[in-house]
Protein backbone atom coordinates (compact mmCIF):
# COMPACT_ATOMS: atom_id res chain seq x y z
CA UNK A 1 0.00 0.00 0.00
CA UNK A 2 1.36 3.42 -0.97
CA UNK A 3 1.86 6.17 1.58
CA UNK A 4 -0.17 9.30 0.93
CA UNK A 5 2.03 12.37 0.40
CA UNK A 6 -0.58 15.07 -0.14
CA UNK A 7 -3.48 16.40 1.91
CA UNK A 8 -6.93 15.24 0.73
CA UNK A 9 -9.63 17.89 0.30
CA UNK A 10 -13.11 16.88 1.39
CA UNK A 11 -15.76 17.05 -1.32
CA UNK A 12 -17.88 20.18 -1.27
CA UNK A 13 -21.65 19.72 -1.28
CA UNK A 14 -23.71 19.38 -4.45
CA UNK A 15 -25.15 22.87 -3.91
CA UNK A 16 -21.63 24.29 -3.54
CA UNK A 17 -20.68 22.65 -6.85
CA UNK A 18 -23.70 24.27 -8.51
CA UNK A 19 -22.75 27.63 -6.98
CA UNK A 20 -19.15 27.29 -8.18
CA UNK A 21 -20.26 26.37 -11.70
CA UNK A 22 -22.56 29.42 -11.78
CA UNK A 23 -19.85 31.72 -10.39
CA UNK A 24 -17.65 31.64 -13.50
CA UNK A 25 -18.13 34.80 -15.56
CA UNK A 26 -17.52 33.37 -19.04
CA UNK A 27 -20.20 31.02 -20.41
CA UNK A 28 -17.51 28.62 -21.67
CA UNK A 29 -15.95 28.39 -18.20
CA UNK A 30 -19.37 27.75 -16.61
CA UNK A 31 -20.15 25.06 -19.17
CA UNK A 32 -16.74 23.41 -18.79
CA UNK A 33 -17.03 23.24 -15.00
CA UNK A 34 -20.54 21.81 -15.37
CA UNK A 35 -19.35 19.25 -17.94
CA UNK A 36 -16.41 18.13 -15.76
CA UNK A 37 -18.70 17.62 -12.78
CA UNK A 38 -21.72 16.01 -14.45
CA UNK A 39 -19.78 13.49 -16.50
CA UNK A 40 -16.92 13.04 -14.02
CA UNK A 41 -14.75 13.99 -16.97
CA UNK A 42 -11.07 14.71 -17.25
CA UNK A 43 -10.10 18.02 -18.88
CA UNK A 44 -8.71 16.20 -21.94
CA UNK A 45 -11.99 14.33 -22.42
CA UNK A 46 -13.94 17.58 -22.27
CA UNK A 47 -11.65 19.41 -24.68
CA UNK A 48 -11.97 16.59 -27.25
CA UNK A 49 -15.78 16.59 -27.12
CA UNK A 50 -17.89 17.98 -29.95
CA UNK A 51 -21.28 19.63 -29.54
CA UNK A 52 -22.81 16.74 -31.49
CA UNK A 53 -21.40 14.21 -29.03
CA UNK A 54 -24.10 15.23 -26.54
CA UNK A 55 -27.43 13.56 -27.24
CA UNK A 56 -30.78 13.05 -25.58
CA UNK A 57 -32.16 9.55 -25.25
CA UNK A 58 -35.16 8.04 -23.54
CA UNK A 59 -34.95 4.79 -21.61
CA UNK A 60 -37.79 3.26 -19.61
CA UNK A 61 -39.77 6.48 -19.78
CA UNK A 62 -36.93 8.66 -18.49
CA UNK A 63 -34.79 11.14 -20.41
CA UNK A 64 -31.01 11.09 -20.29
CA UNK A 65 -28.27 13.37 -21.56
CA UNK A 66 -25.63 11.00 -22.92
CA UNK A 67 -22.09 11.43 -24.17
CA UNK A 68 -19.32 9.13 -25.34
CA UNK A 69 -16.05 10.32 -23.81
CA UNK A 70 -12.69 9.26 -25.14
CA UNK A 71 -9.53 9.28 -23.05
CA UNK A 72 -5.97 8.79 -24.17
CA UNK A 73 -3.52 7.16 -21.79
CA UNK A 74 -0.14 5.80 -22.75
CA UNK A 75 -1.00 6.13 -26.46
CA UNK A 76 -4.16 4.05 -26.04
CA UNK A 77 -7.67 5.40 -26.47
CA UNK A 78 -10.58 4.18 -24.41
CA UNK A 79 -14.21 5.26 -24.69
CA UNK A 80 -16.94 5.31 -22.08
CA UNK A 81 -20.60 6.20 -22.37
CA UNK A 82 -21.99 8.34 -19.56
CA UNK A 83 -25.74 8.96 -19.00
CA UNK A 84 -27.07 11.83 -16.88
CA UNK A 85 -30.69 11.68 -15.78
CA UNK A 86 -32.79 14.74 -16.53
CA UNK A 87 -35.11 13.98 -13.62
CA UNK A 88 -32.86 14.05 -10.57
CA UNK A 89 -30.71 16.68 -8.88
CA UNK A 90 -28.49 16.95 -12.00
CA UNK A 91 -31.41 18.20 -14.12
CA UNK A 92 -30.66 21.94 -13.81
CA UNK A 93 -26.98 21.59 -14.66
CA UNK A 94 -27.69 19.19 -17.54
CA UNK A 95 -30.23 21.55 -19.10
CA UNK A 96 -27.80 24.48 -18.84
CA UNK A 97 -25.13 22.38 -20.56
CA UNK A 98 -27.57 21.43 -23.35
CA UNK A 99 -28.41 25.13 -23.91
CA UNK A 100 -24.70 25.94 -24.15
CA UNK A 101 -24.08 23.08 -26.62
CA UNK A 102 -27.07 24.09 -28.76
CA UNK A 103 -25.25 27.31 -29.70
CA UNK A 104 -22.66 25.33 -31.68
CA UNK A 105 -22.94 23.16 -34.77
CA UNK A 106 -22.63 19.40 -34.14
CA UNK A 107 -19.09 19.23 -35.58
CA UNK A 108 -17.75 22.12 -33.48
CA UNK A 109 -15.74 21.49 -30.33
CA UNK A 110 -17.72 22.20 -27.18
CA UNK A 111 -14.79 24.05 -25.64
CA UNK A 112 -12.19 26.15 -27.43
CA UNK A 113 -9.83 26.60 -24.48
CA UNK A 114 -6.40 25.03 -24.49
CA UNK A 115 -5.66 22.61 -21.64
CA UNK A 116 -3.54 25.23 -19.82
CA UNK A 117 -6.15 27.96 -20.18
CA UNK A 118 -8.84 25.58 -18.95
CA UNK A 119 -6.78 24.90 -15.82
CA UNK A 120 -6.02 28.60 -15.34
CA UNK A 121 -9.62 29.73 -15.81
CA UNK A 122 -11.23 27.13 -13.57
CA UNK A 123 -8.60 27.53 -10.85
CA UNK A 124 -9.65 31.16 -10.38
CA UNK A 125 -12.49 30.08 -8.08
CA UNK A 126 -11.90 29.39 -4.40
CA UNK A 127 -14.07 27.73 -1.77
CA UNK A 128 -13.81 26.86 1.89
CA UNK A 129 -12.91 23.18 2.17
CA UNK A 130 -12.05 20.85 5.00
CA UNK A 131 -8.74 19.09 4.25
CA UNK A 132 -7.35 15.95 5.82
CA UNK A 133 -3.63 16.40 6.34
CA UNK A 134 -1.07 13.64 5.81
CA UNK A 135 -0.96 12.96 9.57
CA UNK A 136 -4.74 12.30 9.58
CA UNK A 137 -5.80 15.53 11.29
CA UNK A 138 -8.22 17.97 9.66
CA UNK A 139 -7.96 21.68 8.93
CA UNK A 140 -10.19 24.23 7.21
CA UNK A 141 -8.77 25.84 4.07
CA UNK A 142 -10.78 29.04 3.54
CA UNK A 143 -9.36 29.74 0.07
CA UNK A 144 -8.98 26.31 -1.54
CA UNK A 145 -8.42 26.71 -5.29
CA UNK A 146 -10.79 24.68 -7.45
CA UNK A 147 -8.55 22.48 -9.57
CA UNK A 148 -10.50 21.12 -12.59
CA UNK A 149 -9.87 17.52 -11.53
CA UNK A 150 -11.47 18.29 -8.16
CA UNK A 151 -14.89 18.22 -9.89
CA UNK A 152 -14.25 14.54 -10.72
CA UNK A 153 -13.49 13.79 -7.06
CA UNK A 154 -16.64 15.60 -5.92
CA UNK A 155 -18.74 13.71 -8.46
CA UNK A 156 -17.43 10.34 -7.27
CA UNK A 157 -18.18 11.20 -3.66
CA UNK A 158 -21.67 12.47 -4.50
CA UNK A 159 -22.53 9.38 -6.54
CA UNK A 160 -21.56 7.27 -3.51
CA UNK A 161 -23.36 9.33 -0.90
CA UNK A 162 -26.22 11.56 -2.08
CA UNK A 163 -27.59 10.09 -5.29
CA UNK A 164 -30.53 7.71 -5.22
CA UNK A 165 -29.85 4.97 -5.96
CA UNK A 166 -26.28 5.26 -4.75
CA UNK A 167 -23.61 3.90 -7.04
CA UNK A 168 -21.90 0.69 -6.03
CA UNK A 169 -18.28 -0.09 -6.89
CA UNK A 170 -19.07 -1.66 -10.28
CA UNK A 171 -21.26 1.25 -11.40
CA UNK A 172 -18.65 3.76 -10.26
CA UNK A 173 -15.94 1.95 -12.23
CA UNK A 174 -18.14 1.95 -15.35
CA UNK A 175 -19.16 5.61 -14.94
CA UNK A 176 -15.60 6.89 -14.52
CA UNK A 177 -13.87 4.40 -16.82
CA UNK A 178 -11.71 2.95 -14.05
CA UNK A 179 -10.01 -0.39 -14.54
CA UNK A 180 -9.26 -0.99 -10.86
CA UNK A 181 -11.38 -0.85 -7.71
CA UNK A 182 -8.45 0.96 -6.07
CA UNK A 183 -9.61 4.09 -7.88
CA UNK A 184 -12.92 3.98 -6.00
CA UNK A 185 -10.98 4.37 -2.75
CA UNK A 186 -8.82 7.13 -4.18
CA UNK A 187 -11.72 9.22 -5.46
CA UNK A 188 -14.40 8.58 -2.86
CA UNK A 189 -13.84 11.04 -0.03
CA UNK A 190 -16.08 9.46 2.57
CA UNK A 191 -16.19 10.29 6.26
CA UNK A 192 -17.70 8.19 9.02
CA UNK A 193 -21.00 10.10 8.85
CA UNK A 194 -21.46 8.76 5.30
CA UNK A 195 -21.58 5.24 6.73
CA UNK A 196 -24.53 5.94 9.02
CA UNK A 197 -27.27 6.46 6.40
C-alpha positions as a Python dict, from the first residue, in 0.01 Angstrom:
ca = {
    (1, 'X'): (0, 0, 0),
    (2, 'X'): (136, 342, -97),
    (3, 'X'): (186, 617, 158),
    (4, 'X'): (-17, 930, 93),
    (5, 'X'): (203, 1237, 40),
    (6, 'X'): (-58, 1507, -14),
    (7, 'X'): (-348, 1640, 191),
    (8, 'X'): (-693, 1524, 73),
    (9, 'X'): (-963, 1789, 30),
    (10, 'X'): (-1311, 1688, 139),
    (11, 'X'): (-1576, 1705, -132),
    (12, 'X'): (-1788, 2018, -127),
    (13, 'X'): (-2165, 1972, -128),
    (14, 'X'): (-2371, 1938, -445),
    (15, 'X'): (-2515, 2287, -391),
    (16, 'X'): (-2163, 2429, -354),
    (17, 'X'): (-2068, 2265, -685),
    (18, 'X'): (-2370, 2427, -851),
    (19, 'X'): (-2275, 2763, -698),
    (20, 'X'): (-1915, 2729, -818),
    (21, 'X'): (-2026, 2637, -1170),
    (22, 'X'): (-2256, 2942, -1178),
    (23, 'X'): (-1985, 3172, -1039),
    (24, 'X'): (-1765, 3164, -1350),
    (25, 'X'): (-1813, 3480, -1556),
    (26, 'X'): (-1752, 3337, -1904),
    (27, 'X'): (-2020, 3102, -2041),
    (28, 'X'): (-1751, 2862, -2167),
    (29, 'X'): (-1595, 2839, -1820),
    (30, 'X'): (-1937, 2775, -1661),
    (31, 'X'): (-2015, 2506, -1917),
    (32, 'X'): (-1674, 2341, -1879),
    (33, 'X'): (-1703, 2324, -1500),
    (34, 'X'): (-2054, 2181, -1537),
    (35, 'X'): (-1935, 1925, -1794),
    (36, 'X'): (-1641, 1813, -1576),
    (37, 'X'): (-1870, 1762, -1278),
    (38, 'X'): (-2172, 1601, -1445),
    (39, 'X'): (-1978, 1349, -1650),
    (40, 'X'): (-1692, 1304, -1402),
    (41, 'X'): (-1475, 1399, -1697),
    (42, 'X'): (-1107, 1471, -1725),
    (43, 'X'): (-1010, 1802, -1888),
    (44, 'X'): (-871, 1620, -2194),
    (45, 'X'): (-1199, 1433, -2242),
    (46, 'X'): (-1394, 1758, -2227),
    (47, 'X'): (-1165, 1941, -2468),
    (48, 'X'): (-1197, 1659, -2725),
    (49, 'X'): (-1578, 1659, -2712),
    (50, 'X'): (-1789, 1798, -2995),
    (51, 'X'): (-2128, 1963, -2954),
    (52, 'X'): (-2281, 1674, -3149),
    (53, 'X'): (-2140, 1421, -2903),
    (54, 'X'): (-2410, 1523, -2654),
    (55, 'X'): (-2743, 1356, -2724),
    (56, 'X'): (-3078, 1305, -2558),
    (57, 'X'): (-3216, 955, -2525),
    (58, 'X'): (-3516, 804, -2354),
    (59, 'X'): (-3495, 479, -2161),
    (60, 'X'): (-3779, 326, -1961),
    (61, 'X'): (-3977, 648, -1978),
    (62, 'X'): (-3693, 866, -1849),
    (63, 'X'): (-3479, 1114, -2041),
    (64, 'X'): (-3101, 1109, -2029),
    (65, 'X'): (-2827, 1337, -2156),
    (66, 'X'): (-2563, 1100, -2292),
    (67, 'X'): (-2209, 1143, -2417),
    (68, 'X'): (-1932, 913, -2534),
    (69, 'X'): (-1605, 1032, -2381),
    (70, 'X'): (-1269, 926, -2514),
    (71, 'X'): (-953, 928, -2305),
    (72, 'X'): (-597, 879, -2417),
    (73, 'X'): (-352, 716, -2179),
    (74, 'X'): (-14, 580, -2275),
    (75, 'X'): (-100, 613, -2646),
    (76, 'X'): (-416, 405, -2604),
    (77, 'X'): (-767, 540, -2647),
    (78, 'X'): (-1058, 418, -2441),
    (79, 'X'): (-1421, 526, -2469),
    (80, 'X'): (-1694, 531, -2208),
    (81, 'X'): (-2060, 620, -2237),
    (82, 'X'): (-2199, 834, -1956),
    (83, 'X'): (-2574, 896, -1900),
    (84, 'X'): (-2707, 1183, -1688),
    (85, 'X'): (-3069, 1168, -1578),
    (86, 'X'): (-3279, 1474, -1653),
    (87, 'X'): (-3511, 1398, -1362),
    (88, 'X'): (-3286, 1405, -1057),
    (89, 'X'): (-3071, 1668, -888),
    (90, 'X'): (-2849, 1695, -1200),
    (91, 'X'): (-3141, 1820, -1412),
    (92, 'X'): (-3066, 2194, -1381),
    (93, 'X'): (-2698, 2159, -1466),
    (94, 'X'): (-2769, 1919, -1754),
    (95, 'X'): (-3023, 2155, -1910),
    (96, 'X'): (-2780, 2448, -1884),
    (97, 'X'): (-2513, 2238, -2056),
    (98, 'X'): (-2757, 2143, -2335),
    (99, 'X'): (-2841, 2513, -2391),
    (100, 'X'): (-2470, 2594, -2415),
    (101, 'X'): (-2408, 2308, -2662),
    (102, 'X'): (-2707, 2409, -2876),
    (103, 'X'): (-2525, 2731, -2970),
    (104, 'X'): (-2266, 2533, -3168),
    (105, 'X'): (-2294, 2316, -3477),
    (106, 'X'): (-2263, 1940, -3414),
    (107, 'X'): (-1909, 1923, -3558),
    (108, 'X'): (-1775, 2212, -3348),
    (109, 'X'): (-1574, 2149, -3033),
    (110, 'X'): (-1772, 2220, -2718),
    (111, 'X'): (-1479, 2405, -2564),
    (112, 'X'): (-1219, 2615, -2743),
    (113, 'X'): (-983, 2660, -2448),
    (114, 'X'): (-640, 2503, -2449),
    (115, 'X'): (-566, 2261, -2164),
    (116, 'X'): (-354, 2523, -1982),
    (117, 'X'): (-615, 2796, -2018),
    (118, 'X'): (-884, 2558, -1895),
    (119, 'X'): (-678, 2490, -1582),
    (120, 'X'): (-602, 2860, -1534),
    (121, 'X'): (-962, 2973, -1581),
    (122, 'X'): (-1123, 2713, -1357),
    (123, 'X'): (-860, 2753, -1085),
    (124, 'X'): (-965, 3116, -1038),
    (125, 'X'): (-1249, 3008, -808),
    (126, 'X'): (-1190, 2939, -440),
    (127, 'X'): (-1407, 2773, -177),
    (128, 'X'): (-1381, 2686, 189),
    (129, 'X'): (-1291, 2318, 217),
    (130, 'X'): (-1205, 2085, 500),
    (131, 'X'): (-874, 1909, 425),
    (132, 'X'): (-735, 1595, 582),
    (133, 'X'): (-363, 1640, 634),
    (134, 'X'): (-107, 1364, 581),
    (135, 'X'): (-96, 1296, 957),
    (136, 'X'): (-474, 1230, 958),
    (137, 'X'): (-580, 1553, 1129),
    (138, 'X'): (-822, 1797, 966),
    (139, 'X'): (-796, 2168, 893),
    (140, 'X'): (-1019, 2423, 721),
    (141, 'X'): (-877, 2584, 407),
    (142, 'X'): (-1078, 2904, 354),
    (143, 'X'): (-936, 2974, 7),
    (144, 'X'): (-898, 2631, -154),
    (145, 'X'): (-842, 2671, -529),
    (146, 'X'): (-1079, 2468, -745),
    (147, 'X'): (-855, 2248, -957),
    (148, 'X'): (-1050, 2112, -1259),
    (149, 'X'): (-987, 1752, -1153),
    (150, 'X'): (-1147, 1829, -816),
    (151, 'X'): (-1489, 1822, -989),
    (152, 'X'): (-1425, 1454, -1072),
    (153, 'X'): (-1349, 1379, -706),
    (154, 'X'): (-1664, 1560, -592),
    (155, 'X'): (-1874, 1371, -846),
    (156, 'X'): (-1743, 1034, -727),
    (157, 'X'): (-1818, 1120, -366),
    (158, 'X'): (-2167, 1247, -450),
    (159, 'X'): (-2253, 938, -654),
    (160, 'X'): (-2156, 727, -351),
    (161, 'X'): (-2336, 933, -90),
    (162, 'X'): (-2622, 1156, -208),
    (163, 'X'): (-2759, 1009, -529),
    (164, 'X'): (-3053, 771, -522),
    (165, 'X'): (-2985, 497, -596),
    (166, 'X'): (-2628, 526, -475),
    (167, 'X'): (-2361, 390, -704),
    (168, 'X'): (-2190, 69, -603),
    (169, 'X'): (-1828, -9, -689),
    (170, 'X'): (-1907, -166, -1028),
    (171, 'X'): (-2126, 125, -1140),
    (172, 'X'): (-1865, 376, -1026),
    (173, 'X'): (-1594, 195, -1223),
    (174, 'X'): (-1814, 195, -1535),
    (175, 'X'): (-1916, 561, -1494),
    (176, 'X'): (-1560, 689, -1452),
    (177, 'X'): (-1387, 440, -1682),
    (178, 'X'): (-1171, 295, -1405),
    (179, 'X'): (-1001, -39, -1454),
    (180, 'X'): (-926, -99, -1086),
    (181, 'X'): (-1138, -85, -771),
    (182, 'X'): (-845, 96, -607),
    (183, 'X'): (-961, 409, -788),
    (184, 'X'): (-1292, 398, -600),
    (185, 'X'): (-1098, 437, -275),
    (186, 'X'): (-882, 713, -418),
    (187, 'X'): (-1172, 922, -546),
    (188, 'X'): (-1440, 858, -286),
    (189, 'X'): (-1384, 1104, -3),
    (190, 'X'): (-1608, 946, 257),
    (191, 'X'): (-1619, 1029, 626),
    (192, 'X'): (-1770, 819, 902),
    (193, 'X'): (-2100, 1010, 885),
    (194, 'X'): (-2146, 876, 530),
    (195, 'X'): (-2158, 524, 673),
    (196, 'X'): (-2453, 594, 902),
    (197, 'X'): (-2727, 646, 640),
}
